[in-house]
Amino acid sequence: MGIRKIEDEIDLREAMKKKATELKIKDIQAKAATENFTKDKLNELAKKHGVILALTPELKEEVKLLQKKYNIPSSKIITEQITENDVLIKFSKIDHEKLGMLAYQRVLMQKEEIGVGLLPLTEVYDLVNTGILRGILEIKDLHKALKILKKSHVIDDLKELESGVIMVRFFPVQYTGDQVKVIGVAKDKGFIALEDVCVALNWSQDRALETLKSLEETGVAKFRESLLKGKQWYFPSIN
């Protein structure tokens, strides 16, 4: 065996070892995400996203108060912490209802900044394709699971764009932090440009554009472009 071949095999083993370590860390993070749960976190989720994770019996009274305070429907109160073992049933079959809730909980608990709450299906898949589900779970399973969540009014929307990309909107407009911030910037004039968002909120163009497009997709904003004014987004509801 030549020196070059030996070096290549060593490099391959090292790459595989590194990848295995990364996947293990990802699994640990996913499983630990819902464990560090406090009353403050409960309130934050209810306020920002209109969802209550009622996983701890000791917080029963707090759950009632938050539901009343933020007018949260019962469909948005999650009483069970879902694990990968709950999703995988006999003979490697998938419980699609549990899979949908696993995805929903991980989106809630793993994202420090949910942003617009609008994610491509592939990104949601990465969040749940972990541990014992890896190698068994297919993206079509997740698509089916999220359709169940939409039908149950747990998630806000699930649709396929013209490009073929499937987007998942987990929260309605009033519960998506980035959208609310942009609407706040636009409320004085009733319209806004991409540069206005970047300057006012100190955001990158990618983040600003993603948020504006999400507002456009939900009908909150209307996009117009002219030679005189350039690209602008109008907000009829706050005009």
N, C-alpha and C positions, 0 to 999 in steps of 0.2 A: 504493500500500500504506500503510495507516494506521500511525501510531506504535505503537499497542498491538499490532498484528500483528507488526511488526518486533521489538518487545521480546519477544513470546512465542516467536518463532523463535530469537532469541538465547538465551533461557532454555533452550529445548529443546536447542539445540546444546551449550550448556554442560553440561546434565544428561547428554547422551549421551557427551560427552567424559569427564566424571567417572566415569560407569559403565564406560566402556572402560578407563580407568586402573585402576579397582578390579578388574576382571576380569583385567587383565594382571598385576597384583600377585598375585592369587589363583593364577594359572597358575604364576608364577615360584616362589611359595612351595610349591606342590604338587610341582613338579619338583625343587626343591632339598631337600625334606624328608628324602630318604633319602641325601643326599650327605654330610652331616656326621655320620658314623657312627663311633663309637669303641668300644673294648673295654668301657669303663664303660657305655655305652648298651646294648651287647649283653647285659651282665650284668643291667642294670636291667629290660630287657624279659623276659628269662628268669625273673627272680625275681618280678616283679609280674604278668606276664601268661602265663607258661608257653609262650612263643614264642621261637624263635631265628631271627634274620635272618642267615643264613650267606652274606652277599653278598660277603665279602672272603676270597679264598683264604688270605691271610696269617693269618687268624683260625681256621684249620681246627682246630688243637689246642684252642683256647679253646672252640670249639663242642662238641667231644667232651666236654670237662670239664663244661661247663654242662649238657649233655644228661644226663649221669650224675648230676650234683649235684642237679638239680631234677626228675629223672625225667620228662623231656619226650619224648613220642612222636615218631617220625620224621615224622608228618603235620604236626607243628607246627614243623618246621624248613624255613624258606623259603630256597631256594638261588639264586633268581633275582630281580633287581630288575626289576619290571614298569614299562613306560612306556606312555604313550598310544599310541605307534606300534605297540607290541606288541598292543594291544587291537584296533586298527582294521586289518582285512585288506582284500583286494580288493573293489572295488565297494561300499565303505562298509559292509561286513559286520562284525559284532562277534564277536570270539573271547570267548565267555562265560566260559570258564575263566580266561583272562588278565584279564578285567574283574573277576572276583571277587577275584583276587589283588591287583589294583591297588587295589581298595577296601580290602582287608584291610591292605595295607602303609600306605596313607595314614591309616587310622584309627590304626594303631600309631605312626606317625612324626609325625603332625601334632598329636596331642592331648597337650598337656603334662600335663593331668590327665584321664586316660581316665574316671575316675569309675567308674560301675557297668558300663561297657562295653556298655550297652544303649542303642541308638540307633534312632530311627524310620528307615524306609527312605528317606524324603525327605531326611533329613540326610546319610545316606551318599551319596545321589545327588549332593548338592551338592559332595561331596568329589571325585567323579570326573568330573562333567560340566564338564570344563575343556579348554582348548586345542583340539586338532583333533577332540575328541569332542563338543564343544558343537554343538548343532544336528543331530547324528546320533544320539547316545545317547538312548534312551528309558528311562523308569523300569522298564518291563517287562523290558528287557534286564538291568538290574541285579538285579531280582527273580530272574530265571532264573539269573544268575551266582551269586547267594548260595545258591540251592537246591543248586547243584553243590558249593559249599564245605561246606554242611551235610552233604550226602551223603558227602563225603570226610572228615568229622569235623574240618575245619579251624576252623569256627565252632561255637559251642555250641548256638545255637538260632535259629530263624526262624519266627515265628508271627504270625497275624492276630488282633488283639484284637476284642472285640465291637463296638467303635466303627468297625471297618474299617481301623484303622491297623496297618500291618505293622511289627513290631519286630524288630530284629536284635540278638542277644546274641553278642558276639564272643568273650567269655571265660567260662569256668565260674566259679562263685561264688568259689572259693578264689583266683582271680587278679584279682578286681575290688577295687581299693583301698577304695572307699567302703563296700562291703558288709562287708568285713573289719573296718573301723573300727566300724561299727554293731554287728556281732556282738560285738566286744570290749566295747562299752558295755553290751550286754544280758546278757553271760555271767554276771554275779554273781546277778541276779534271775531270769533266764530269760524276762523280758519287758521291754518298753520302750514309752514313749509318744513321740509326735512331739516334744514339748517337751524330753524328756530328751536326744534326739539333738541338737537345736539348741543346748542349753546345754553339753553335754559336748564337742561338737566345734566349737562356734562356727560353725554352718552356718545358711544361710537355710532357711526352712520348705520352699521348693520343692525344694532339694537333698536335705533329709532325707526328705521325703515320696517323692520319686522312688526313693531308695535302699530305703526300707521297702517300697514297692510292688514293686520288683524282687525283693526277698527273698521277698515273698509269692507272686509269680508263679512262682518256682522251687520253692516248697514249703518253703523254709527257715524262713519265718515264717508264722504263722497270725494273721489279723486278727480281733479281737473288739471289740465295742462294747456298753457297758452304761450305764445311767443312773448307776450308782454309781461306776464306774471310768473311764467315757469310752472313748476310742479307744486300744486297746493292741495291740501285736504280740507274740505269744508264739513262743518258739523251742524247740520240743520236743526238737530234737537236742542242745541244750546245757543242758537242764533237769536 
